[in-house]
Amino acid sequence: MSKNYPVHGAGLGLRRAFLGSLAESLPDQVDFMEVAPENWIDVGGKFGHQFRKISEQIPIVCHGLSLNIGGSAPLDEAFLQKVKKFLEQHKITLYSEHLSYCADTAHLYDLMPIPFTEEAIKYVVERIKRVQDILGQRIAMENASYYAAIGKEMEEIDFINAVLEEADCYFHIDINNIYVNSINHKYDAEKFLKALPSERIAYAHIAGHYVEEEDLRVDTHGADVIDPVWKLLDVAYENFGVFPTLLERDFNIPPLDILLKEVDIIKKHQFDHSSDELINEKQS
């Protein structure tokens, strides 16, 4: 695959608290925005009008919450038809989801780890292919944070790479999740990162987390991004080139101007590495 990304630059998750102001004036440093389709499908009235106004001005990507790709329940194909219509209505070129499961007989309201097994690879790959057939486009799967590796038969990196390759889907790389998992499961974050398939990257998340204990990090998306996670983003850019990167903040959400300062940091990292790439090209 070529590095023809669906969006470019630095992004920010769209929150209803900022909807009105963003519909009137989009910040210059935000190049694309992300929404959970579950929160916007069939939304009309004032909110629907404001969302339409934003989607007509700036590229949007979708990051889903309820696909349940690793769950035992059948895929919700009626929901996927709604997602397809939503993508078409707003000219959204990418839908991503978590490489995890979130439901059994009912929604669990959390992201649970898929066992790292050959059987799970086959099961998940079949479901991803079915989703792609319904939507008529490749989707992207995101590496998830997890706190227990139940039924583990292989390493996380081998599981992720096998799923992406066999499903022939894109990769939604979450930099914070790599860092969090590396602390919780005691592996080398940089080594893990470098083993990922750069040619499949669609875009990235970067976020903050909570320090529960010295050896336990909780993936909350509720704090500022810390220096080691920014440094890991630098390692990714150095190895893979600059890719679209979105600031993910899901609670403890500060005022928009504070969030935009972190988006500015993304832009600064991207600019620095883009400049390095240009210098290297001229010297080669």
Sequence and secondary structure as in RCSB ss.txt:
>XXXX:A:sequence
MSKNYPVHGAGLGLRRAFLGSLAESLPDQVDFMEVAPENWIDVGGKFGHQFRKISEQIPIVCHGLSLNIGGSAPL
DEAFLQKVKKFLEQHKITLYSEHLSYCADTAHLYDLMPIPFTEEAIKYVVERIKRVQDILGQRIAMENASYYAAI
GKEMEEIDFINAVLEEADCYFHIDINNIYVNSINHKYDAEKFLKALPSERIAYAHIAGHYVEEEDLRVDTHGADV
IDPVWKLLDVAYENFGVFPTLLERDFNIPPLDILLKEVDIIKKHQFDHSSDELINEKQS
>XXXX:A:secstr
     SS SEEEE  GGGHHHHHH   TT  EEEE GGGTTT  HHHHHHHHHHHTTS EEEE S   TTSSS  
 HHHHHHHHHHHHHTT   EEEESSEEESSSEEEEEE    SHHHHHHHHHHHHHHHHHHTS  EEE    S  T
T  S HHHHHHHHHHHHT EEEEEHHHHHHHHHHTT  HHHHHHTS GGGEEEEEEE  EEEETTEEE  S S  
 HHHHHHHHHHHHHH    EEEE  SS   HHHHHHHHHHHHHHHHHHHHHHHHHHHH 
